[in-house]
């Protein structure tokens, strides 16, 4: 990977409803598993996630994040509410660790 492709983890994606944002969440999920990673070191991620919260404490990362690895969790995303439920579940699980 060239220098231009490297991004600092403390600089979250500008757009939340993207595959890039989903990959960013995956990176934060990995970091959150390390016991040596103090929770205060990931405050920037908590702020970013909360900034992107939608109504009723829900998150929607959009249809684009459906990758077969992290999403979908539900059997189908034909209904928007299933996608929103999946996104909200994933982010709430991460926030519990942070």
ABEGO torsion letter per residue (X at the ends): XBAAABBBAABBBABABBAAAAAAAAAAAAAAABAABBAAAAAAAAAAAAAABBBGGBBBAEAAABAGAAOBABABAABAAAAAAAAAAAAAAAAAAX
